[in-house]
Amino acid sequence: MAIDKAQREQILESVDRLVRDKIAPRAAEIDARDEFPRDLYKAAAELGLFGLWIPEEYGGIGPDMVTPLLISERIARVSASFSLSFSNCGDACTPIVIGGSEALKRRFLPGIAAGEIIPAFCLSEPGGGSDAAAITTRAVRDGDHYVINGRKMWITNGSIAGVYTIFAKTDPDAGHKGVSAFVVPRDTPGLVIGRDETLIGLHGSPTTELTFENLRVPVANRLGEEGEAFKIAMETLDEARLNCSAMALGAATSAVEQSIAYAKERVQFGKPIIEHQGLQFLVAEMATGLTAARALWKESIRKLERGRTREASVHAGMAKLIATDVAMRVTTDAVQVFGANGLSRNYPVERLMRDVKAFQIFDGTNQIQKMVIGRYCQKNGLPLEEGIDL
Ligand SMILES: Cc1cc2nc3c(=O)[nH]c(=O)nc-3n(C[C@H](O)[C@H](O)[C@H](O)COP(=O)(O)OP(=O)(O)OC[C@H]3O[C@@H](n4cnc5c(N)ncnc54)[C@H](O)[C@@H]3O)c2cc1C
């Protein structure tokens, strides 16, 4: 059962306290040390936040689509990196919620909801990024098991996860219909955890390479039927795109707010720089872009809440495209507003700019969003509803 409005308000109030008292004071340090903040993950778990994606019968308080998006947005205002640490749990456990057998759900979901088991979503590979159907990791049936061999790249929380949802080809000739997914605990022999990447931003959120060397996984750990996993991955990605938008909008909001405050304080040519029209126009464009992106994001959430239609999925892609492009632009503009101070680690806007770049790349790059939106328009015209939604 979805949580009601009053419960949502209560949760968001507790998140605001967590953000103010625990995450904000640590954000710069997490970035500088590039270390996953286990204490914050535990603090989020104590509020029950990882249970939001998980039904009550498996230890959660959900599933609820909207509340996690609002939480991601709030956390990203102070730490985009920890916002990803929080929300990646949703991306990674949703395939189990959608496609897991009763036994798999009972085995893994309560630990994930309690924050004791961190899940990871393992789709991308060195040769299969945007073209996810081109993955080459292979799962070959051997009696009651599959034997998995291959390599994954860019896996969020790959080095710290307790359970991995691994996408692999069970039929290499069947394109996306040959993709199956498996739930694999960390201690399974043959699961080799590689190094974490050093990225320009999102420090503190590990992004890891994984190798599978004759990894033996029971057939019972497969999600859904053989060949059904691509659908599970795409369904998961609709919400992930709205979440990516949430993180981008949170960071962008912070960038615009900080820019306004700084421009009111900083004096050049005898007056606050916000009183110079050239800079005031820049702030106006930042605020307008952000407001437009936020409106589309909310509309896309409403559409997906009403039903998982093709149109709702295209809208989620549109929201992701606009929100992340706006976030990249306004965080870069924020650095401009701050002048040389904007480049300094003594001010948080350079971190915002470094962090949001990844949002244009993961959960489907913005070129891939355009490809999907364009193909939809070619076939169906504009993805608008009849009448005006007011
Ligand atoms: C911080 C971070 C965390 C991530 N976490 C995860 C995770 O947890 N799990 C996971 O599975 N993956 C994860 N990823 C991987 C991410 O999903 C991929 O990086 C993404 O799908 C793009 O793939 P790629 O990097 O291989 O780029 P490529 O696919 O090689 O694309 C390179 C460029 O070519 C463009 N391009 C490609 N094809 C087309 C086309 N047909 N038309 C026009 N342009 C095109 C792209 O838009 C891009 O600009 C993560 C990535 C990052 C950066």
Ligand as a Chemical Component Dictionary entry (heavy atoms), coordinates in Angstrom:
data_LIG
# 
_chem_comp.id                   LIG 
_chem_comp.type                 NON-POLYMER 
_chem_comp.pdbx_formal_charge   0 
_chem_comp.three_letter_code    LIG 
# 
loop_
_chem_comp_atom.comp_id 
_chem_comp_atom.atom_id 
_chem_comp_atom.alt_atom_id 
_chem_comp_atom.type_symbol 
_chem_comp_atom.charge 
_chem_comp_atom.model_Cartn_x 
_chem_comp_atom.model_Cartn_y 
_chem_comp_atom.model_Cartn_z 
_chem_comp_atom.pdbx_ordinal 
LIG C1  C1  C 0 28.562 7.834  -12.096 1  
LIG C2  C2  C 0 28.036 6.725  -12.913 2  
LIG C3  C3  C 0 27.314 5.709  -12.304 3  
LIG C4  C4  C 0 26.816 4.642  -13.061 4  
LIG N1  N1  N 0 26.142 3.621  -12.419 5  
LIG C5  C5  C 0 25.732 2.555  -13.126 6  
LIG C6  C6  C 0 25.126 1.435  -12.464 7  
LIG O1  O1  O 0 24.923 1.443  -11.245 8  
LIG N2  N2  N 0 24.778 0.365  -13.196 9  
LIG C7  C7  C 0 24.972 0.320  -14.543 10 
LIG O2  O2  O 0 24.603 -0.691 -15.150 11 
LIG N3  N3  N 0 25.550 1.350  -15.204 12 
LIG C8  C8  C 0 25.952 2.457  -14.526 13 
LIG N4  N4  N 0 26.546 3.511  -15.170 14 
LIG C9  C9  C 0 26.819 3.405  -16.602 15 
LIG C10 C10 C 0 25.939 4.297  -17.464 16 
LIG O3  O3  O 0 24.634 3.780  -17.505 17 
LIG C11 C11 C 0 26.610 4.404  -18.841 18 
LIG O4  O4  O 0 27.771 5.183  -18.664 19 
LIG C12 C12 C 0 25.698 5.027  -19.869 20 
LIG O5  O5  O 0 24.654 4.164  -20.212 21 
LIG C13 C13 C 0 26.461 5.410  -21.160 22 
LIG O6  O6  O 0 27.257 4.381  -21.632 23 
LIG P1  P1  P 0 28.798 4.642  -21.976 24 
LIG O7  O7  O 0 29.416 5.379  -20.849 25 
LIG O8  O8  O 0 29.390 3.354  -22.382 26 
LIG O9  O9  O 0 28.783 5.646  -23.207 27 
LIG P2  P2  P 0 28.620 5.250  -24.749 28 
LIG O10 O10 O 0 27.420 4.404  -24.931 29 
LIG O11 O11 O 0 29.914 4.734  -25.249 30 
LIG O12 O12 O 0 28.343 6.665  -25.402 31 
LIG C14 C14 C 0 29.403 7.600  -25.680 32 
LIG C15 C15 C 0 28.763 8.839  -26.342 33 
LIG O13 O13 O 0 28.130 8.439  -27.574 34 
LIG C16 C16 C 0 26.764 8.830  -27.547 35 
LIG N5  N5  N 0 25.953 7.833  -28.272 36 
LIG C17 C17 C 0 25.970 6.476  -28.120 37 
LIG N6  N6  N 0 25.072 5.897  -28.942 38 
LIG C18 C18 C 0 24.452 6.912  -29.603 39 
LIG C19 C19 C 0 23.405 6.989  -30.584 40 
LIG N7  N7  N 0 22.783 5.901  -31.029 41 
LIG N8  N8  N 0 23.053 8.210  -31.068 42 
LIG C20 C20 C 0 23.651 9.350  -30.610 43 
LIG N9  N9  N 0 24.638 9.348  -29.681 44 
LIG C21 C21 C 0 25.036 8.145  -29.183 45 
LIG C22 C22 C 0 26.381 8.894  -26.075 46 
LIG O14 O14 O 0 25.263 9.729  -25.853 47 
LIG C23 C23 C 0 27.667 9.450  -25.461 48 
LIG O15 O15 O 0 27.674 10.846 -25.595 49 
LIG C24 C24 C 0 27.031 4.604  -14.458 50 
LIG C25 C25 C 0 27.743 5.650  -15.076 51 
LIG C26 C26 C 0 28.234 6.698  -14.323 52 
LIG C27 C27 C 0 28.996 7.796  -15.014 53 
# 
loop_
_chem_comp_bond.comp_id 
_chem_comp_bond.atom_id_1 
_chem_comp_bond.atom_id_2 
_chem_comp_bond.value_order 
_chem_comp_bond.pdbx_ordinal 
LIG C1  C2  SING 1  
LIG C2  C3  SING 2  
LIG C2  C26 DOUB 3  
LIG C3  C4  DOUB 4  
LIG C4  N1  SING 5  
LIG C4  C24 SING 6  
LIG N1  C5  DOUB 7  
LIG C5  C6  SING 8  
LIG C5  C8  SING 9  
LIG C6  O1  DOUB 10 
LIG C6  N2  SING 11 
LIG N2  C7  SING 12 
LIG C7  O2  DOUB 13 
LIG C7  N3  SING 14 
LIG N3  C8  DOUB 15 
LIG C8  N4  SING 16 
LIG N4  C9  SING 17 
LIG N4  C24 SING 18 
LIG C9  C10 SING 19 
LIG C10 O3  SING 20 
LIG C10 C11 SING 21 
LIG C11 O4  SING 22 
LIG C11 C12 SING 23 
LIG C12 O5  SING 24 
LIG C12 C13 SING 25 
LIG C13 O6  SING 26 
LIG O6  P1  SING 27 
LIG P1  O7  DOUB 28 
LIG P1  O8  SING 29 
LIG P1  O9  SING 30 
LIG O9  P2  SING 31 
LIG P2  O10 DOUB 32 
LIG P2  O11 SING 33 
LIG P2  O12 SING 34 
LIG O12 C14 SING 35 
LIG C14 C15 SING 36 
LIG C15 O13 SING 37 
LIG C15 C23 SING 38 
LIG O13 C16 SING 39 
LIG C16 N5  SING 40 
LIG C16 C22 SING 41 
LIG N5  C17 SING 42 
LIG N5  C21 SING 43 
LIG C17 N6  DOUB 44 
LIG N6  C18 SING 45 
LIG C18 C19 SING 46 
LIG C18 C21 DOUB 47 
LIG C19 N7  SING 48 
LIG C19 N8  DOUB 49 
LIG N8  C20 SING 50 
LIG C20 N9  DOUB 51 
LIG N9  C21 SING 52 
LIG C22 O14 SING 53 
LIG C22 C23 SING 54 
LIG C23 O15 SING 55 
LIG C24 C25 DOUB 56 
LIG C25 C26 SING 57 
LIG C26 C27 SING 58 
# 
